[in-house]
Amino acid sequence: MILIFYCTTQNRGDMVRAPCQADAVMSQALHPADAVHAAPLRQASTTLTLHTPGPGLHEFTRETAQWVAAQGMDSGLLTLFCRHTSASLCIQENAAREVRGDIVRWLDRLAPESTAYAHDDEGPDDMPAHLKSILTGVSLSIPLLGGQLALGTWQGIYLCEHRCMAHRRQIVLHLVGA
């Protein structure tokens, strides 16, 4: 059986579906003995502990990239998972500090502390933090290409701390690749 992957591209305004370039075409043999020998998939995991001084977007791209490089894989997929319900993860602009401030202010408007929430056991910033976490998400997937995270020039990986006080946050990194 041969699997051919199709790519959708835009050609003069029309969407065109055609086979992808040869390097993206994959084949799978009917019988294991006929299979092309490729590097076996490997997995690696770790947990990063990040100390946050308070609310905001806290970048940890460098730490993540260093760990990925140490795994010695050329291609694969990195999954990041935040083990908390009042913090989250995002990929965002890493050059202009104003972007991060604007994002924090925008999230504060969407989930203000001033609203009377039923859940306020841990303080007035707790329920808004849960809502902000829902909006931004607790997991990310980043392709690994040529041994490097496939991030754009201005992209950074951030922990979004939504609570007012300092916290110790755990981020699980799981890499599958070859």
One Martini backbone bead per residue (centre of mass of N, CA, C, O) as a GRO file, in nm:
protein
  178
    1MET     BB    1   0.097   0.036   0.023
    2ILE     BB    2   0.032   0.373  -0.080
    3LEU     BB    3   0.089   0.690   0.055
    4ILE     BB    4  -0.065   0.999  -0.039
    5PHE     BB    5  -0.008   1.330   0.009
    6TYR     BB    6  -0.207   1.618   0.024
    7CYS     BB    7  -0.197   1.949  -0.093
    8THR     BB    8  -0.306   2.276  -0.022
    9THR     BB    9  -0.322   2.536  -0.262
   10GLN     BB   10  -0.267   2.859  -0.393
   11ASN     BB   11  -0.389   2.954  -0.732
   12ARG     BB   12  -0.497   3.238  -0.825
   13GLY     BB   13  -0.730   3.194  -0.582
   14ASP     BB   14  -0.719   2.889  -0.615
   15MET     BB   15  -0.780   2.579  -0.498
   16VAL     BB   16  -0.523   2.323  -0.481
   17ARG     BB   17  -0.496   1.968  -0.532
   18ALA     BB   18  -0.183   1.802  -0.455
   19PRO     BB   19   0.087   1.649  -0.449
   20CYS     BB   20   0.340   1.639  -0.269
   21GLN     BB   21   0.641   1.647  -0.227
   22ALA     BB   22   0.866   1.394  -0.217
   23ASP     BB   23   0.954   1.447   0.090
   24ALA     BB   24   0.632   1.400   0.182
   25VAL     BB   25   0.623   1.122   0.074
   26MET     BB   26   0.475   0.820   0.182
   27SER     BB   27   0.551   0.476   0.258
   28GLN     BB   28   0.387   0.146   0.284
   29ALA     BB   29   0.420  -0.172   0.346
   30LEU     BB   30   0.257  -0.475   0.351
   31HIS     BB   31   0.531  -0.596   0.441
   32PRO     BB   32   0.771  -0.578   0.678
   33ALA     BB   33   1.012  -0.678   0.489
   34ASP     BB   34   0.952  -0.417   0.283
   35ALA     BB   35   1.042  -0.210   0.461
   36VAL     BB   36   1.172   0.081   0.528
   37HIS     BB   37   1.458   0.179   0.675
   38ALA     BB   38   1.427   0.345   0.982
   39ALA     BB   39   1.430   0.535   1.231
   40PRO     BB   40   1.348   0.499   1.537
   41LEU     BB   41   1.138   0.580   1.764
   42ARG     BB   42   1.149   0.825   2.018
   43GLN     BB   43   1.149   0.909   2.374
   44ALA     BB   44   1.099   1.209   2.583
   45SER     BB   45   1.111   1.333   2.929
   46THR     BB   46   1.010   1.627   3.124
   47THR     BB   47   1.034   1.867   3.402
   48LEU     BB   48   0.959   2.195   3.440
   49THR     BB   49   1.052   2.453   3.672
   50LEU     BB   50   0.870   2.751   3.735
   51HIS     BB   51   0.926   3.082   3.850
   52THR     BB   52   0.686   3.316   3.946
   53PRO     BB   53   0.625   3.658   4.040
   54GLY     BB   54   0.358   3.670   3.858
   55PRO     BB   55   0.188   3.816   3.644
   56GLY     BB   56   0.227   3.686   3.313
   57LEU     BB   57   0.471   3.645   3.059
   58HIS     BB   58   0.695   3.358   3.062
   59GLU     BB   59   0.986   3.277   2.923
   60PHE     BB   60   1.106   2.924   2.790
   61THR     BB   61   1.265   2.863   2.523
   62ARG     BB   62   1.561   2.800   2.594
   63GLU     BB   63   1.513   2.557   2.782
   64THR     BB   64   1.366   2.388   2.571
   65ALA     BB   65   1.583   2.384   2.344
   66GLN     BB   66   1.805   2.251   2.514
   67TRP     BB   67   1.659   1.988   2.572
   68VAL     BB   68   1.607   1.903   2.282
   69ALA     BB   69   1.905   1.897   2.187
   70ALA     BB   70   1.992   1.671   2.402
   71GLN     BB   71   1.825   1.435   2.245
   72GLY     BB   72   1.918   1.404   1.930
   73MET     BB   73   1.695   1.499   1.737
   74ASP     BB   74   1.564   1.577   1.408
   75SER     BB   75   1.260   1.468   1.434
   76GLY     BB   76   0.924   1.583   1.544
   77LEU     BB   77   0.730   1.611   1.860
   78LEU     BB   78   0.634   1.864   2.082
   79THR     BB   79   0.500   1.847   2.409
   80LEU     BB   80   0.320   2.074   2.615
   81PHE     BB   81   0.237   2.073   2.980
   82CYS     BB   82   0.024   2.217   3.212
   83ARG     BB   83  -0.017   2.143   3.577
   84HIS     BB   84  -0.256   2.371   3.565
   85THR     BB   85  -0.556   2.596   3.624
   86SER     BB   86  -0.396   2.905   3.663
   87ALA     BB   87  -0.235   2.828   3.404
   88SER     BB   88  -0.048   2.868   3.090
   89LEU     BB   89  -0.002   2.847   2.730
   90CYS     BB   90   0.216   3.010   2.475
   91ILE     BB   91   0.258   3.155   2.156
   92GLN     BB   92   0.471   3.446   2.111
   93GLU     BB   93   0.591   3.736   2.104
   94ASN     BB   94   0.962   3.818   2.164
   95ALA     BB   95   1.024   4.139   2.119
   96ALA     BB   96   0.762   4.290   2.219
   97ARG     BB   97   0.662   4.374   2.533
   98GLU     BB   98   0.378   4.502   2.472
   99VAL     BB   99   0.227   4.248   2.395
  100ARG     BB  100   0.213   4.118   2.676
  101GLY     BB  101   0.062   4.350   2.813
  102ASP     BB  102  -0.188   4.346   2.629
  103ILE     BB  103  -0.275   4.058   2.696
  104VAL     BB  104  -0.319   4.092   2.998
  105ARG     BB  105  -0.533   4.319   2.973
  106TRP     BB  106  -0.734   4.159   2.801
  107LEU     BB  107  -0.781   3.928   3.006
  108ASP     BB  108  -0.881   4.117   3.235
  109ARG     BB  109  -1.139   4.203   3.079
  110LEU     BB  110  -1.262   3.911   3.043
  111ALA     BB  111  -1.146   3.837   3.361
  112PRO     BB  112  -1.243   3.984   3.622
  113GLU     BB  113  -1.220   4.038   3.969
  114SER     BB  114  -1.499   4.205   4.017
  115THR     BB  115  -1.649   3.956   3.993
  116ALA     BB  116  -1.901   3.745   4.117
  117TYR     BB  117  -1.787   3.449   4.228
  118ALA     BB  118  -1.839   3.141   4.361
  119HIS     BB  119  -1.530   3.098   4.324
  120ASP     BB  120  -1.317   3.215   4.625
  121ASP     BB  121  -1.123   3.045   4.818
  122GLU     BB  122  -0.827   3.174   4.692
  123GLY     BB  123  -0.945   3.431   4.582
  124PRO     BB  124  -1.008   3.686   4.342
  125ASP     BB  125  -0.789   3.551   4.124
  126ASP     BB  126  -0.878   3.253   4.067
  127MET     BB  127  -1.118   3.241   3.865
  128PRO     BB  128  -0.990   3.417   3.645
  129ALA     BB  129  -0.756   3.217   3.600
  130HIS     BB  130  -0.927   2.985   3.490
  131LEU     BB  131  -1.045   3.139   3.247
  132LYS     BB  132  -0.772   3.210   3.112
  133SER     BB  133  -0.687   2.914   3.072
  134ILE     BB  134  -0.912   2.842   2.877
  135LEU     BB  135  -0.835   3.055   2.654
  136THR     BB  136  -0.514   2.951   2.624
  137GLY     BB  137  -0.420   2.691   2.748
  138VAL     BB  138  -0.216   2.376   2.842
  139SER     BB  139  -0.117   2.317   2.536
  140LEU     BB  140   0.154   2.216   2.309
  141SER     BB  141   0.270   2.200   1.960
  142ILE     BB  142   0.605   2.125   1.822
  143PRO     BB  143   0.797   2.102   1.571
  144LEU     BB  144   1.077   1.901   1.454
  145LEU     BB  145   1.344   2.048   1.253
  146GLY     BB  146   1.663   1.983   1.222
  147GLY     BB  147   1.676   1.992   1.554
  148GLN     BB  148   1.448   2.217   1.556
  149LEU     BB  149   1.236   2.436   1.642
  150ALA     BB  150   0.944   2.552   1.449
  151LEU     BB  151   0.993   2.852   1.495
  152GLY     BB  152   0.956   3.162   1.458
  153THR     BB  153   1.137   3.443   1.480
  154TRP     BB  154   0.905   3.580   1.700
  155GLN     BB  155   0.885   3.317   1.870
  156GLY     BB  156   0.758   3.217   2.192
  157ILE     BB  157   0.761   3.049   2.501
  158TYR     BB  158   0.483   3.057   2.739
  159LEU     BB  159   0.400   3.138   3.061
  160CYS     BB  160   0.080   3.192   3.204
  161GLU     BB  161   0.027   3.398   3.467
  162HIS     BB  162  -0.288   3.443   3.665
  163ARG     BB  163  -0.168   3.506   3.930
  164CYS     BB  164  -0.059   3.739   4.178
  165MET     BB  165   0.139   3.540   4.280
  166ALA     BB  166   0.382   3.348   4.342
  167HIS     BB  167   0.503   3.056   4.155
  168ARG     BB  168   0.522   2.699   4.103
  169ARG     BB  169   0.572   2.555   3.784
  170GLN     BB  170   0.468   2.279   3.573
  171ILE     BB  171   0.634   2.142   3.278
  172VAL     BB  172   0.566   1.913   3.035
  173LEU     BB  173   0.793   1.726   2.832
  174HIS     BB  174   0.731   1.570   2.502
  175LEU     BB  175   0.929   1.361   2.286
  176VAL     BB  176   0.884   1.264   1.941
  177GLY     BB  177   1.136   1.077   1.749
  178ALA     BB  178   1.457   1.070   1.526
   0.00000   0.00000   0.00000
